[in-house]
Amino acid sequence: MFNKKLLAVVIASSIGLTACSWNDDDEDTITSANVELRVLETTDLHTNIMDFDYYQSKVDPTIGLARTASLIHAARKEVSNFVLVDNGDLLQGSPMGDYMAKIGLKEGDVHPAYKAMNTLDYEVANIGNHEFNYGLDFLEKALSGADFPYINANVYCAADDCWNDIKKGDNLFTPYLIKEKVVVDTQGREHTIKIGYIGFVPPQIMLWDKQHLTGKVEAKDIIETAKLFVPKMKAEGADVIIAIPHSGIGSTENPGDAMAENATFALTNVEGIDAIMFGHSHSIFPHANYADLPNTDVEKGLLNGVAAVMPGRWGDNLGVVDLKLTLKDGAWSVTDAQTQARPIYDGANKVALVDADKDIHDAVELEHQGTLAFVDQPIGVAAADMYSFLTLVQDDPTVQIVSDAQIAQVSAKLPESLQGIPVLSAAAPFKAGGRHATEADASQFVQVDAGNLTFKNAADLYLYPNTMVAVKITGVELKDWLECSANQFNQIDPNSSEPQSLINWNGHPTYNFDVIDGVTYKIDVTQPSKFDRDCALVPGNENAQRIVDLAYTTPEGEVITGEALSAQEFIVASNNYRAFGGKFAGTGSEYVVMELPDTNREALAAYITAQSKPNDQGGYDGMVDPRADYNWDFKTINTQVALDIRFETQNSEKADKFIKDNQLRKIEKLAEPDALGFAVYRIDLTSEPVAK
């Protein structure tokens, strides 16, 4: 994309070659050699540059590039040959990212992410989907501050003239790079190998950031793009090809799905790719969690025989791929590989494994102080605590306040043609134990205390810079929307006394657990799930019904159920990701009836301020009440068997007290936490809940 930088890389490579102590004739006499090459990866940093929790105003040793940098330095010292890459989702996701988007970038400004990364000598970086969250103008200004080149192969210019004189139909970014690398073999001899790098991003960016990208860019299928460019890279002399897809593992049984969001396993079937440095899913590979996947070796870190690594998120791990390259008959090939994800923190023993890198701290100190001031701006007062410790097992305040704000914002801005249609809200918990995949996930819960609120509290309650979008649906679509959401729970056998896990951690991300406010309903977890995590029908479960007692009560007190509810129209307030996503019933561009410029977080902050009633003295005359209205619950299980149903949440005194004071059903904490440090609770679904 950035031609000047690419030219600089080529010039630098040429200079380096000229300075080498050997000549072409010397190398031609070497017929065999072994080279050990280490490839290091960061991914999904989400502007967590500092090892600091801005929501709780304290140092956090479990996150941050400042800590990962120490692992990078150590990993380099262990070997002779190494390169470092980044896999995107860099510019959004923490208060520092929000702060930079708020103040903007002027010509010549360097984003703090690049102030930090420029100290670490990255070879190349890939574009992540969240790079587009703040629009193309912001992205262009931000990328200009990187001292290393960017790649992406599957995003194309769709306008007559894009940046850097790129024309319609051309790649928006440099699709791939082939860089010469001087390496030392196991006998101390120098060689030059050509390393090819190619990057990809989920084509779903066209849905997720529709407002920024429509008419400007086009995203194509990852696998078809790889099949187009990888042979070209080979033809241009790449000895080793490293794919950097911002994409999760995806299907191992049917890896050929067109336009798949998660396509890493499918990439292993593209001939010519030697290693894959992936991300996007915020998980860790290799890890025991993936031991049961077909054609997967979690001991060596291989997917379908290809070396692969995914180092978590927020800098909590460093990806390390060690490749053994063998020269034979004038050609290099990968003959062995070992991968690992190195953590910065030992969650089991609660011990930091590395110190923060001072150069990183110094590089972003100005923006760090600006972020601290930014998140401490007052917005109102709350009448109750807002913790998400129970958000997966009962209605809770952290989702309730978001729904209340969304309903208020959409109701106030409904055009005349839509007035009179009931307004509902779909909101999901964004911090409910992460993916329950790493020890660091045990800290990922919203913790906003009652009393004075600041912008950092609004950012804690609503993590993403999504924009407000509303769809118009019928009761039929409403029910199927909820049926897909209910895939959050495993099916419970009412005749088994064995321990049963309630939360479907591996099969349903918590950010897809939509609670729809404005209606009442129950979830029957003894029934199978009708839909999978992508809202596709589960074969054989087409008639499954987990959602029962679904009802809407009119302002006049009339309760609408059954066929009348199925025919009823509703406006559902949501966000651009969900509304344009097309997965949940009633979503997709054909259902969208309102697109507001406000972010959901801005709407939340404005709602808190309005409910708190600011006065002329700089204080407030009221408080926002976030307490849950308990519009949803589980259907009580009728059985004579003593059930042992369990769920996981944070293991802390604060969580213990909140659960004791707010439990809707009888909940009992078990003695031992699980292997990731989560507290394990037993929940009674056989007795009726306590009235709240």
HELIX and SHEET records of a PDB file:
HELIX    1   1 ASN A    3  THR A   18  1                                  16    
HELIX    2   2 ASP A   24  ASP A   28  1                                   5    
HELIX    3   3 LEU A   65  LYS A   77  1                                  13    
HELIX    4   4 PRO A   95  ILE A  103  1                                   9    
HELIX    5   5 PRO A  112  MET A  117  1                                   6    
HELIX    6   6 ASN A  129  PHE A  132  5                                   4    
HELIX    7   7 LEU A  136  LEU A  143  1                                   8    
HELIX    8   8 TRP A  163  ASP A  165  5                                   3    
HELIX    9   9 ILE A  205  TRP A  208  1                                   4    
HELIX   10  10 LYS A  210  LEU A  213  1                                   4    
HELIX   11  11 ILE A  222  ALA A  235  1                                  14    
HELIX   12  12 THR A  264  LEU A  267  1                                   4    
HELIX   13  13 ALA A  288  TYR A  290  5                                   3    
HELIX   14  14 LYS A  358  ALA A  363  1                                   6    
HELIX   15  15 GLU A  365  VAL A  375  1                                  11    
HELIX   16  16 PRO A  397  ALA A  412  1                                  16    
HELIX   17  17 GLU A  416  LEU A  418  5                                   3    
HELIX   18  18 GLU A  439  SER A  443  5                                   5    
HELIX   19  19 PHE A  455  LEU A  461  1                                   7    
HELIX   20  20 GLY A  475  SER A  485  1                                  11    
HELIX   21  21 ALA A  486  GLN A  488  5                                   3    
HELIX   22  22 THR A  510  ASN A  512  5                                   3    
HELIX   23  23 GLY A  562  ALA A  567  1                                   6    
HELIX   24  24 ASN A  576  GLY A  581  1                                   6    
HELIX   25  25 SER A  589  TYR A  591  5                                   3    
HELIX   26  26 ASN A  600  SER A  612  1                                  13    
HELIX   27  27 GLU A  653  ASN A  662  1                                  10    
SHEET    1   A 6 TYR A 150  ILE A 151  0                                        
SHEET    2   A 6 VAL A 124  ASN A 126  1                                        
SHEET    3   A 6 PHE A  82  ASP A  86  1                                        
SHEET    4   A 6 SER A  32  THR A  42  1                                        
SHEET    5   A 6 ASN A 317  LYS A 328 -1                                        
SHEET    6   A 6 ALA A 331  PRO A 343 -1                                        
SHEET    1   B 2 PHE A  52  ASP A  53  0                                        
SHEET    2   B 2 LYS A  58  VAL A  59 -1                                        
SHEET    1   C 2 VAL A 155  CYS A 157  0                                        
SHEET    2   C 2 VAL A 217  ALA A 219 -1                                        
SHEET    1   D 6 TYR A 176  VAL A 184  0                                        
SHEET    2   D 6 GLU A 190  PHE A 200 -1                                        
SHEET    3   D 6 VAL A 240  PRO A 245  1                                        
SHEET    4   D 6 ALA A 275  MET A 277  1                                        
SHEET    5   D 6 VAL A 306  PRO A 311  1                                        
SHEET    6   D 6 ILE A 284  PHE A 285 -1                                        
SHEET    1   E 7 TYR A 176  VAL A 184  0                                        
SHEET    2   E 7 GLU A 190  PHE A 200 -1                                        
SHEET    3   E 7 VAL A 240  PRO A 245  1                                        
SHEET    4   E 7 ALA A 275  MET A 277  1                                        
SHEET    5   E 7 VAL A 306  PRO A 311  1                                        
SHEET    6   E 7 LEU A 302  LEU A 303 -1                                        
SHEET    7   E 7 THR A 296  ASP A 297 -1                                        
SHEET    1   F 2 TYR A 345  ASP A 346  0                                        
SHEET    2   F 2 VAL A 351  ALA A 352 -1                                        
SHEET    1   G 2 PRO A 378  ALA A 382  0                                        
SHEET    2   G 2 GLY A 451  THR A 454 -1                                        
SHEET    1   H 2 MET A 386  TYR A 387  0                                        
SHEET    2   H 2 GLN A 447  VAL A 448 -1                                        
SHEET    1   I 5 VAL A 515  ASP A 517  0                                        
SHEET    2   I 5 VAL A 423  ALA A 427 -1                                        
SHEET    3   I 5 GLU A 569  ASN A 575  1                                        
SHEET    4   I 5 THR A 467  THR A 474 -1                                        
SHEET    5   I 5 VAL A 592  THR A 599 -1                                        
SHEET    1   J 4 PRO A 499  SER A 501  0                                        
SHEET    2   J 4 ASP A 644  THR A 649  1                                        
SHEET    3   J 4 ALA A 679  ILE A 683 -1                                        
SHEET    4   J 4 ILE A 667  LYS A 669 -1                                        
SHEET    1   K 4 VAL A 559  ILE A 560  0                                        
SHEET    2   K 4 ILE A 547  THR A 553 -1                                        
SHEET    3   K 4 THR A 520  ILE A 523 -1                                        
SHEET    4   K 4 TRP A 632  PHE A 634  1                                        
END                                                                             
